[in-house]
């Protein structure tokens, strides 16, 4: 009987440890990606995400928009390494272009934000929002970032996140 209880207890410990949050952070929130094949994880305590409602005049018409913006610093414990992106016409679940010439989106990876030759704005890529409910956003992303001073590029792949966005209204 004692060995059965021991096996049940071990099984329960194994089950509970396998059910922990995906990202290990508060609420299971996370952001991670590969930069040129190397895994980078954002420090959730240093990650901010916002949903902002705003109005803009397009042509002769005033329109309402929502912007999703995410900034994650301290990637892999490096204070000046960061990722940021914004979707200026965020409408929820869907695919968003990260093309260089698309003014509705921005994305950049900074290996060292204090050195302009180490900052790589989007050149091509996409972001896919797979879930949006109660200000919680889940998605994937990939893009090529290009530094326009040096011509060097970085490849951002396997990007994924699950974050809660703070709601703002302008």
Helices and strands as residue ranges (DSSP letters): H 2-18, G 26-28, E 30-35, E 38-41, G 44-46, E 47-58, E 61-73, G 75-77, E 82-87, E 94-97, E 105-110, G 116-118, E 119-133, E 136-146, E 153-164, E 166-169
